[in-house]
Amino acid sequence: MSKPKVWFICTQSHRKLVFTDEHWEQLCAEFDVTTNDSGRNLTTEQVSEGCRGYWGIITGWGAPPLTAEVFENDPDLQIIAHSAGSVKSMLSADIVSRYLVPRNIVTFSGNGAIAFNVAESTIGLLLMTARHWIHFNNHYHQTGQWRPPDVNANVQGLLGSTVGVVSASAVGRQVIRLLQPWDLQIICYDPYVSAEQMQQLGAEKVELNELFERSDHVTVHAPVTAETEKMIGAEQLALLRDGATLVNTSRGWVIDHDALLAECRKGRLFVCLDVTTPEPLPADSPFRELDNVYITSHTSGAGYYGYFKIGEQVLEALRACRDGKPVQGAVDYSRYDVLA
């Protein structure tokens, strides 16, 4: 029996980023893999011209949009395995409805693997921001004084606190999971998750304003959709208690930056932005001048564990599709409009 033909259209540097040698060797042993040895990302035209006869295509960061020509030229295509996060820049809603759904083509996304890294970072950023570690570090390095006189070390950390999670997304669910052993209360806003489902996740379902009113710490994990643009604005931020912590590792677009800046200037909140709008912030951005705003340069998704999990899950997805089994991590086309 011949092996299914798979085209790895990513660069070799991307392969080394997401595949361990072991998983890559297993992939090549079980599938007839063609690699991209050009040293650069392929264009849409190159993919559409070269895709004929492939059962699967592995895409990743830098992959071009897949147009109608790809699917017209490759009637054998059964799975697109995206060895990265969101697939929306690569697959339009029109392509999904015209080709993927009618032909039952599976699309796997590595979002779930990246969620491990982002969730781990989130816990660290919550602790760092709540306990003002950057203040203490910077003050000591810059002045030689043991503690800054204007920063209180006696704070509300995670233990004994109420943590508000905005969105039970893949990352949000991992954050909730990681927080389970802690002695704290978890509340979550997500209009697409029922109260019963939320309870099963280990959190209490609340409305957005209630979350900001009750939380000591808020962490944002909402996807980028038309509904979520500036969903967190002046009204929600004003509800946060003095000394509260706000961490955003989703996308800058979810928070109204003008409202956030106005609230941060009051000095009563401590905010960590792993993501911003625009990104990076311009050199003259007022956020860069505020001691109570930490900026971590969109690094929360990086890390060996989650990146190598992507390659492992791509291999598992291809195996499941080949064997006629459900693909874990498959994109739910019925919810495509609300996916990140």
PATORRO-408858 format. One record per residue (C-alpha): y, z, x. Coordinates in Angstrom, 3 decimals, always signed. Last residue first. Layout:
N
r north = Y; up = Z; east = X
...
***
This chain:
340
r north = +33.561; up = +16.150; east = -9.494
r north = +31.660; up = +15.570; east = -12.703
r north = +33.442; up = +15.592; east = -16.049
r north = +33.307; up = +11.840; east = -16.792
r north = +29.772; up = +11.516; east = -15.447
r north = +28.329; up = +14.009; east = -17.902
r north = +25.794; up = +11.638; east = -19.544
r north = +25.177; up = +10.133; east = -16.084
r north = +23.591; up = +13.346; east = -14.820
r north = +23.470; up = +12.741; east = -11.068
r north = +20.072; up = +13.508; east = -9.549
r north = +20.001; up = +16.668; east = -7.442
r north = +16.298; up = +17.288; east = -8.024
r north = +14.621; up = +13.988; east = -8.767
r north = +12.061; up = +14.162; east = -11.573
r north = +8.692; up = +12.686; east = -10.518
r north = +7.564; up = +9.061; east = -10.418
r north = +6.035; up = +9.346; east = -6.947
r north = +8.602; up = +7.094; east = -5.269
r north = +11.433; up = +8.897; east = -7.066
r north = +10.111; up = +12.281; east = -5.952
r north = +9.677; up = +11.149; east = -2.342
r north = +13.166; up = +9.653; east = -2.226
r north = +14.669; up = +12.861; east = -3.616
r north = +12.742; up = +15.055; east = -1.167
r north = +13.973; up = +12.973; east = +1.774
r north = +17.539; up = +13.153; east = +0.491
r north = +17.075; up = +16.911; east = +0.027
r north = +16.111; up = +17.432; east = +3.677
r north = +19.000; up = +15.267; east = +4.834
r north = +21.474; up = +17.232; east = +2.720
r north = +19.965; up = +20.556; east = +3.809
r north = +20.930; up = +19.560; east = +7.353
r north = +24.567; up = +19.548; east = +6.248
r north = +24.235; up = +22.834; east = +4.381
r north = +22.761; up = +24.771; east = +7.291
r north = +24.673; up = +23.145; east = +10.142
r north = +28.129; up = +23.880; east = +8.778
r north = +31.061; up = +22.168; east = +7.094
r north = +32.009; up = +22.587; east = +3.444
r north = +34.557; up = +25.351; east = +4.063
r north = +36.545; up = +23.405; east = +6.664
r north = +39.363; up = +22.009; east = +4.547
r north = +42.137; up = +23.080; east = +6.959
r north = +41.896; up = +26.895; east = +6.732
r north = +45.360; up = +27.789; east = +5.419
r north = +46.204; up = +31.478; east = +4.924
r north = +49.169; up = +32.360; east = +2.708
r north = +50.535; up = +35.929; east = +2.844
r north = +52.428; up = +35.270; east = +6.058
r north = +54.439; up = +32.475; east = +4.429
r north = +56.004; up = +29.831; east = +6.683
r north = +53.247; up = +27.242; east = +6.383
r north = +53.491; up = +27.339; east = +2.598
r north = +57.111; up = +26.159; east = +2.901
r north = +55.828; up = +22.713; east = +3.966
r north = +57.998; up = +21.299; east = +6.778
r north = +55.109; up = +19.952; east = +8.855
r north = +53.578; up = +18.248; east = +5.827
r north = +50.468; up = +19.791; east = +4.256
r north = +47.223; up = +18.146; east = +5.300
r north = +46.256; up = +17.280; east = +2.673
r north = +48.801; up = +16.803; east = -0.060
r north = +47.986; up = +18.828; east = -2.089
r north = +45.918; up = +21.562; east = -0.468
r north = +42.368; up = +22.643; east = +0.312
r north = +41.070; up = +25.640; east = +2.258
r north = +43.932; up = +27.585; east = +0.739
r north = +43.765; up = +31.362; east = +1.094
r north = +46.209; up = +33.437; east = -0.930
r north = +47.348; up = +37.032; east = -0.796
r north = +49.608; up = +37.956; east = -3.711
r north = +52.686; up = +40.213; east = -4.012
r north = +54.866; up = +38.442; east = -1.484
r north = +57.305; up = +37.044; east = -4.052
r north = +57.192; up = +33.765; east = -2.136
r north = +53.552; up = +33.435; east = -3.122
r north = +54.483; up = +33.217; east = -6.798
r north = +57.018; up = +30.417; east = -6.275
r north = +54.628; up = +28.588; east = -3.976
r north = +51.832; up = +28.793; east = -6.522
r north = +54.040; up = +27.434; east = -9.293
r north = +55.059; up = +24.486; east = -7.130
r north = +51.458; up = +24.006; east = -6.007
r north = +50.095; up = +23.717; east = -9.539
r north = +46.441; up = +24.473; east = -8.805
r north = +43.497; up = +22.134; east = -9.507
r north = +44.966; up = +19.325; east = -7.352
r north = +44.383; up = +21.315; east = -4.172
r north = +40.660; up = +20.722; east = -4.439
r north = +37.718; up = +23.140; east = -4.477
r north = +37.918; up = +25.832; east = -1.778
r north = +40.758; up = +27.813; east = -3.365
r north = +40.979; up = +31.559; east = -2.718
r north = +43.273; up = +33.927; east = -4.639
r north = +43.489; up = +37.628; east = -3.754
r north = +45.319; up = +40.255; east = -5.788
r north = +47.783; up = +42.663; east = -4.181
r north = +49.914; up = +42.897; east = -7.312
r north = +47.916; up = +41.980; east = -10.402
r north = +47.334; up = +38.361; east = -11.344
r north = +48.782; up = +37.421; east = -14.743
r north = +51.741; up = +35.600; east = -13.204
r north = +49.311; up = +33.184; east = -11.568
r north = +47.833; up = +32.184; east = -14.929
r north = +51.141; up = +31.349; east = -16.596
r north = +52.623; up = +29.723; east = -13.489
r north = +49.798; up = +27.233; east = -13.179
r north = +46.045; up = +26.911; east = -12.860
r north = +44.896; up = +23.822; east = -14.777
r north = +47.103; up = +21.792; east = -12.439
r north = +44.774; up = +18.776; east = -12.869
r north = +41.555; up = +20.203; east = -14.326
r north = +41.274; up = +18.151; east = -17.500
r north = +41.753; up = +14.766; east = -15.828
r north = +38.902; up = +15.673; east = -13.493
r north = +38.623; up = +17.168; east = -10.000
r north = +35.887; up = +19.791; east = -10.100
r north = +36.597; up = +23.518; east = -10.484
r north = +35.533; up = +25.919; east = -7.732
r north = +38.384; up = +28.454; east = -7.556
r north = +37.924; up = +32.013; east = -6.308
r north = +39.860; up = +34.861; east = -7.888
r north = +39.984; up = +38.429; east = -6.568
r north = +41.124; up = +41.599; east = -8.304
r north = +40.405; up = +39.931; east = -11.613
r north = +41.239; up = +41.096; east = -15.142
r north = +44.388; up = +39.119; east = -15.970
r north = +43.338; up = +36.006; east = -14.101
r north = +39.987; up = +35.879; east = -15.870
r north = +41.563; up = +36.647; east = -19.234
r north = +43.852; up = +33.657; east = -18.789
r north = +40.927; up = +31.328; east = -18.086
r north = +38.674; up = +32.452; east = -20.929
r north = +35.683; up = +34.666; east = -20.178
r north = +31.927; up = +34.321; east = -19.609
r north = +30.375; up = +37.347; east = -17.897
r north = +28.342; up = +36.619; east = -14.783
r north = +24.762; up = +36.783; east = -13.533
r north = +23.657; up = +33.178; east = -13.965
r north = +21.595; up = +34.209; east = -16.993
r north = +24.711; up = +35.796; east = -18.453
r north = +26.557; up = +32.533; east = -17.992
r north = +23.825; up = +30.657; east = -19.828
r north = +24.096; up = +33.098; east = -22.749
r north = +27.900; up = +32.854; east = -22.834
r north = +27.625; up = +29.078; east = -22.899
r north = +28.640; up = +26.835; east = -19.987
r north = +30.868; up = +23.789; east = -20.454
r north = +34.108; up = +25.737; east = -20.953
r north = +33.739; up = +27.413; east = -17.543
r north = +35.551; up = +30.640; east = -16.724
r north = +33.598; up = +33.301; east = -14.864
r north = +33.502; up = +37.082; east = -14.558
r north = +31.648; up = +38.936; east = -11.821
r north = +31.725; up = +42.732; east = -11.569
r north = +31.131; up = +44.514; east = -8.274
r north = +28.511; up = +46.482; east = -6.339
r north = +27.294; up = +43.546; east = -4.260
r north = +23.707; up = +42.270; east = -4.475
r north = +24.704; up = +39.506; east = -6.956
r north = +27.600; up = +38.135; east = -4.908
r north = +25.539; up = +35.420; east = -3.217
r north = +24.277; up = +34.148; east = -6.569
r north = +27.760; up = +34.048; east = -8.095
r north = +28.998; up = +32.118; east = -5.073
r north = +26.070; up = +29.704; east = -5.382
r north = +26.891; up = +29.165; east = -9.043
r north = +30.533; up = +28.436; east = -8.230
r north = +29.491; up = +25.943; east = -5.577
r north = +27.300; up = +23.926; east = -7.942
r north = +29.959; up = +24.338; east = -10.628
r north = +30.248; up = +27.510; east = -12.687
r north = +34.000; up = +27.077; east = -12.844
r north = +36.772; up = +29.526; east = -11.897
r north = +35.016; up = +32.589; east = -10.510
r north = +36.804; up = +35.889; east = -11.120
r north = +35.757; up = +38.833; east = -8.970
r north = +36.228; up = +42.328; east = -10.362
r north = +36.196; up = +44.953; east = -7.637
r north = +34.042; up = +47.945; east = -6.690
r north = +33.022; up = +46.368; east = -3.404
r north = +35.020; up = +43.203; east = -2.777
r north = +37.891; up = +44.926; east = -1.046
r north = +40.683; up = +46.763; east = -2.832
r north = +42.930; up = +47.794; east = +0.032
r north = +43.598; up = +50.664; east = +2.442
r north = +44.660; up = +48.658; east = +5.494
r north = +48.226; up = +48.367; east = +4.212
r north = +50.427; up = +45.840; east = +5.977
r north = +54.096; up = +46.656; east = +6.738
r north = +53.514; up = +48.810; east = +9.829
r north = +51.459; up = +46.127; east = +11.594
r north = +48.632; up = +47.887; east = +13.443
r north = +47.739; up = +48.409; east = +17.114
r north = +50.907; up = +47.043; east = +18.636
r north = +50.382; up = +44.458; east = +21.383
r north = +53.059; up = +42.347; east = +19.735
r north = +51.645; up = +38.821; east = +19.291
r north = +47.936; up = +39.472; east = +19.726
r north = +48.017; up = +42.701; east = +17.715
r north = +50.078; up = +41.203; east = +14.906
r north = +47.954; up = +38.087; east = +14.729
r north = +44.690; up = +39.992; east = +14.431
r north = +45.982; up = +42.494; east = +11.902
r north = +47.548; up = +39.857; east = +9.710
r north = +44.493; up = +37.599; east = +9.964
r north = +42.244; up = +40.459; east = +8.867
r north = +44.236; up = +40.970; east = +5.671
r north = +41.341; up = +42.776; east = +3.929
r north = +41.522; up = +40.693; east = +0.751
r north = +42.073; up = +37.452; east = +2.647
r north = +39.276; up = +37.907; east = +5.158
r north = +36.830; up = +39.205; east = +2.558
r north = +37.551; up = +36.402; east = +0.102
r north = +37.470; up = +33.871; east = +2.927
r north = +34.064; up = +35.094; east = +4.068
r north = +32.609; up = +34.928; east = +0.568
r north = +34.092; up = +31.472; east = +0.103
r north = +32.722; up = +30.218; east = +3.403
r north = +29.181; up = +31.047; east = +2.311
r north = +29.804; up = +29.323; east = -1.017
r north = +31.211; up = +26.238; east = +0.689
r north = +28.246; up = +25.964; east = +3.048
r north = +25.596; up = +26.365; east = +0.349
r north = +27.511; up = +24.032; east = -1.970
r north = +27.089; up = +21.255; east = +0.587
r north = +23.410; up = +21.168; east = -0.338
r north = +24.088; up = +20.950; east = -4.070
r north = +26.624; up = +18.184; east = -3.576
r north = +24.072; up = +16.033; east = -1.743
r north = +24.040; up = +13.529; east = -4.601
r north = +21.044; up = +11.536; east = -5.849
r north = +21.592; up = +8.454; east = -7.987
r north = +18.607; up = +7.193; east = -9.959
r north = +18.488; up = +3.629; east = -11.275
r north = +17.216; up = +3.634; east = -14.852
r north = +18.072; up = -0.077; east = -15.260
r north = +20.265; up = +0.413; east = -18.350
r north = +21.855; up = +3.620; east = -16.931
r north = +22.551; up = +2.402; east = -13.406
r north = +23.761; up = -1.100; east = -14.225
r north = +26.497; up = -1.472; east = -16.828
r north = +27.201; up = +2.191; east = -17.647
r north = +27.152; up = +3.453; east = -14.051
r north = +28.995; up = +0.400; east = -12.747
r north = +31.744; up = +0.943; east = -15.329
r north = +31.996; up = +4.644; east = -14.473
r north = +32.707; up = +3.609; east = -10.896
r north = +30.249; up = +4.359; east = -8.117
r north = +31.443; up = +4.889; east = -4.535
r north = +34.528; up = +7.045; east = -5.007
r north = +32.641; up = +8.910; east = -7.721
r north = +29.597; up = +9.795; east = -5.623
r north = +30.734; up = +13.330; east = -4.755
r north = +29.035; up = +15.061; east = -1.844
r north = +27.210; up = +13.502; east = +1.107
r north = +23.810; up = +11.946; east = +1.798
r north = +24.000; up = +9.794; east = -1.322
r north = +20.518; up = +8.606; east = -2.214
r north = +20.795; up = +5.498; east = -4.388
r north = +17.497; up = +4.915; east = -6.131
r north = +15.484; up = +2.177; east = -7.858
r north = +16.833; up = -1.083; east = -6.411
r north = +14.434; up = -3.999; east = -6.887
r north = +16.982; up = -6.168; east = -8.744
r north = +19.134; up = -6.266; east = -5.584
r north = +21.639; up = -9.130; east = -5.715
r north = +22.985; up = -8.321; east = -9.192
r north = +23.101; up = -4.634; east = -8.304
r north = +25.082; up = -5.145; east = -5.118
r north = +27.244; up = -7.847; east = -6.715
r north = +28.357; up = -5.414; east = -9.434
r north = +30.181; up = -3.318; east = -6.858
r north = +29.134; up = -0.408; east = -4.672
r north = +32.303; up = +1.178; east = -3.303
r north = +32.108; up = +1.610; east = +0.483
r north = +30.210; up = +4.415; east = +2.242
r north = +32.464; up = +6.451; east = +4.527
r north = +30.616; up = +9.697; east = +3.893
r north = +27.064; up = +8.893; east = +2.845
r north = +24.773; up = +6.202; east = +1.490
r north = +20.998; up = +5.813; east = +1.510
r north = +19.839; up = +2.725; east = -0.374
r north = +16.442; up = +2.502; east = -2.048
r north = +13.993; up = -0.167; east = -3.216
r north = +15.603; up = -2.796; east = -1.003
r north = +14.797; up = -6.465; east = -1.561
r north = +18.316; up = -7.851; east = -1.348
r north = +20.932; up = -5.426; east = -0.016
r north = +22.419; up = -7.491; east = +2.789
r north = +25.128; up = -9.497; east = +1.037
r north = +26.226; up = -6.716; east = -1.333
r north = +26.291; up = -4.191; east = +1.518
r north = +28.277; up = -6.464; east = +3.821
r north = +30.768; up = -7.263; east = +1.045
r north = +31.316; up = -3.585; east = +0.239
r north = +32.030; up = -2.953; east = +3.907
r north = +29.682; up = -1.254; east = +6.340
r north = +30.712; up = +1.863; east = +8.237
r north = +30.795; up = +1.526; east = +11.994
r north = +28.464; up = +1.676; east = +14.988
r north = +26.763; up = -1.575; east = +14.028
r north = +23.266; up = -0.070; east = +14.139
r north = +22.890; up = +0.410; east = +10.384
r north = +19.269; up = +1.357; east = +9.880
r north = +16.365; up = -0.243; east = +8.033
r north = +13.724; up = +2.220; east = +6.872
r north = +10.259; up = +1.292; east = +5.612
r north = +9.437; up = +4.671; east = +4.100
r north = +6.965; up = +7.481; east = +4.796
r north = +7.068; up = +7.563; east = +8.609
r north = +10.799; up = +6.783; east = +8.794
r north = +11.642; up = +9.648; east = +6.448
r north = +9.326; up = +12.027; east = +8.282
r north = +10.968; up = +11.140; east = +11.588
r north = +14.380; up = +11.740; east = +10.052
r north = +13.258; up = +15.103; east = +8.679
r north = +11.999; up = +16.263; east = +12.062
r north = +14.991; up = +14.956; east = +14.023
r north = +17.249; up = +16.974; east = +11.721
r north = +19.219; up = +14.816; east = +9.330
r north = +22.782; up = +15.423; east = +8.106
r north = +25.057; up = +15.102; east = +11.132
r north = +22.656; up = +13.071; east = +13.248
r north = +22.490; up = +10.453; east = +10.523
r north = +26.275; up = +10.421; east = +10.226
r north = +26.586; up = +9.641; east = +13.928
r north = +24.067; up = +6.842; east = +13.446
r north = +26.375; up = +5.210; east = +10.926
r north = +25.522; up = +4.999; east = +7.238
r north = +23.804; up = +2.035; east = +5.535
r north = +20.296; up = +3.517; east = +5.606
r north = +18.393; up = +0.814; east = +3.751
r north = +15.066; up = +1.836; east = +2.253
r north = +12.057; up = -0.406; east = +1.656
r north = +9.207; up = +1.337; east = -0.165
r north = +6.082; up = +1.493; east = +2.019
r north = +3.354; up = -1.046; east = +1.448
r north = +0.000; up = +0.000; east = +0.000
***
